[in-house]
Amino acid sequence: MHGGRLKSLQGWSHRGRFAGPEEQRSFGLMTGQATTLMSAKLLAALGVTFVLATSTDEALERLKIQSFDAIISDMGRPPDSQAGYTLLDRLRAGGDQTPFIIYAGSRAPEHRAEARRRGAVGCTNRPDELFEMVLSVLGQGREPN
């Protein structure tokens, strides 16, 4: 599992068991708006907790002070229609290899290939695939398509 170095927040621990107070932490950082929030609520029902950042800059600032097991990013955030790639590229250029999942409006083969080429775990617009990718990062699920 990536990121055994997490410091704060609540809920998720390695292999799906709930963390006690001495090991509380966040699984991931999410960027985005309504669709991402809905997915965060569904993942929270599985015990996976997230910190929400509403912009690329906010996500980068959060990453300076906290490590995460994964990042789930939407693709577009005003004013950048490719903010998911922007964040991913900036992280990889800085040496950050945190597993990165793009949760976007498209899962076209060319978008999925581009996301992987840039270093993402994957790209999807389907909640079931998002869950598979998250579980894969945790080491519990199947490899994502």
C-alpha positions as CSV (number, residue, x, y, z in Angstrom):
1,M,0.0,0.0,0.0
2,H,1.2,3.5,-0.8
3,G,1.5,6.2,1.7
4,G,1.8,4.6,5.1
5,R,2.9,8.1,6.1
6,L,-0.5,9.7,6.5
7,K,-1.0,12.0,9.5
8,S,-4.6,13.0,9.9
9,L,-8.3,12.9,9.6
10,Q,-10.5,9.9,10.0
11,G,-11.4,6.4,9.1
12,W,-9.5,4.3,6.6
13,S,-6.6,2.0,7.3
14,H,-4.7,-0.7,5.5
15,R,-6.8,-3.6,4.2
16,G,-10.2,-2.1,4.9
17,R,-10.2,-2.1,8.7
18,F,-11.2,1.0,10.5
19,A,-8.3,2.9,12.1
20,G,-8.2,3.4,15.8
21,P,-7.4,6.9,17.2
22,E,-3.7,6.3,17.1
23,E,-3.7,5.6,13.4
24,Q,-6.4,7.9,12.0
25,R,-5.8,9.1,8.5
26,S,-7.2,10.0,5.1
27,F,-7.1,7.7,2.2
28,G,-7.2,10.3,-0.5
29,L,-7.4,13.7,-1.9
30,M,-10.3,14.5,-4.2
31,T,-10.5,17.5,-6.5
32,G,-13.7,18.6,-8.1
33,Q,-17.4,19.4,-7.5
34,A,-20.7,17.7,-7.4
35,T,-20.0,14.4,-9.1
36,T,-16.8,13.9,-7.1
37,L,-18.7,14.7,-3.9
38,M,-21.3,12.1,-4.7
39,S,-18.5,9.5,-5.3
40,A,-16.8,10.6,-2.1
41,K,-20.0,9.9,-0.2
42,L,-20.4,6.5,-1.8
43,L,-16.7,5.6,-1.0
44,A,-17.2,6.9,2.6
45,A,-19.9,4.3,3.0
46,L,-17.1,1.7,2.4
47,G,-15.0,3.4,5.1
48,V,-12.8,5.3,2.7
49,T,-12.2,8.9,3.7
50,F,-11.1,11.9,1.6
51,V,-10.0,15.5,1.9
52,L,-11.6,17.7,-0.8
53,A,-9.7,20.4,-2.7
54,T,-11.7,22.5,-5.1
55,S,-8.8,23.8,-7.2
56,T,-5.4,22.6,-8.5
57,D,-3.6,25.2,-6.3
58,E,-5.5,24.1,-3.2
59,A,-4.7,20.4,-4.0
60,L,-1.0,21.3,-4.4
61,E,-1.0,23.2,-1.1
62,R,-2.6,20.4,0.7
63,L,-0.1,17.9,-0.7
64,K,2.7,20.1,0.8
65,I,1.5,19.3,4.3
66,Q,-0.1,15.9,4.0
67,S,0.5,12.7,2.1
68,F,-2.3,10.6,0.6
69,D,-2.7,7.0,-0.5
70,A,-4.3,8.2,-3.8
71,I,-5.7,11.3,-5.6
72,I,-8.9,11.3,-7.5
73,S,-9.3,14.3,-9.8
74,D,-11.9,15.5,-12.1
75,M,-10.7,16.6,-15.5
76,G,-11.9,20.2,-15.7
77,R,-12.0,22.9,-13.1
78,P,-12.5,26.5,-14.2
79,P,-10.6,28.1,-15.8
80,D,-8.6,25.0,-16.8
81,S,-10.5,22.4,-18.9
82,Q,-7.7,19.9,-18.4
83,A,-7.0,20.6,-14.8
84,G,-6.7,16.9,-14.1
85,Y,-3.8,16.6,-16.4
86,T,-2.3,19.9,-15.1
87,L,-2.3,18.5,-11.5
88,L,-1.0,15.1,-12.6
89,D,1.8,16.7,-14.7
90,R,2.8,19.0,-11.9
91,L,2.9,16.2,-9.3
92,R,4.9,13.9,-11.6
93,A,7.3,16.7,-12.5
94,G,8.0,17.2,-8.8
95,G,8.6,13.5,-8.2
96,D,5.3,12.8,-6.5
97,Q,4.2,9.2,-7.5
98,T,0.9,9.1,-5.5
99,P,-1.5,6.9,-7.4
100,F,-3.7,9.3,-9.5
101,I,-7.2,8.5,-10.9
102,I,-9.0,10.8,-13.2
103,Y,-12.8,10.8,-12.8
104,A,-14.0,12.6,-15.8
105,G,-16.9,13.0,-18.2
106,S,-15.3,10.6,-20.7
107,R,-13.8,7.1,-20.7
108,A,-13.0,7.1,-24.4
109,P,-10.1,4.9,-25.2
110,E,-7.9,7.8,-26.2
111,H,-8.6,9.6,-22.9
112,R,-7.8,6.4,-20.9
113,A,-4.6,5.9,-22.9
114,E,-3.5,9.6,-22.4
115,A,-4.2,9.4,-18.7
116,R,-2.0,6.3,-18.4
117,R,0.7,7.8,-20.6
118,R,0.9,10.7,-18.2
119,G,1.2,8.4,-15.2
120,A,-2.4,8.0,-13.9
121,V,-3.8,4.6,-12.7
122,G,-6.7,5.2,-15.1
123,C,-9.5,7.4,-16.3
124,T,-13.2,6.7,-16.0
125,N,-16.6,8.2,-15.8
126,R,-18.2,5.1,-14.3
127,P,-18.6,4.8,-10.5
128,D,-18.0,1.0,-10.6
129,E,-14.7,1.5,-12.4
130,L,-13.7,4.2,-10.0
131,F,-14.3,1.9,-7.0
132,E,-12.3,-0.9,-8.8
133,M,-9.4,1.5,-9.2
134,V,-9.6,2.6,-5.6
135,L,-9.7,-1.0,-4.4
136,S,-6.8,-1.8,-6.7
137,V,-4.7,1.0,-5.2
138,L,-5.5,-0.5,-1.8
139,G,-4.4,-3.9,-3.0
140,Q,-7.8,-5.5,-2.5
141,G,-9.4,-5.4,-5.9
142,R,-8.8,-6.5,-9.5
143,E,-6.5,-4.5,-11.7
144,P,-8.4,-1.7,-13.4
145,N,-9.1,-2.1,-17.2
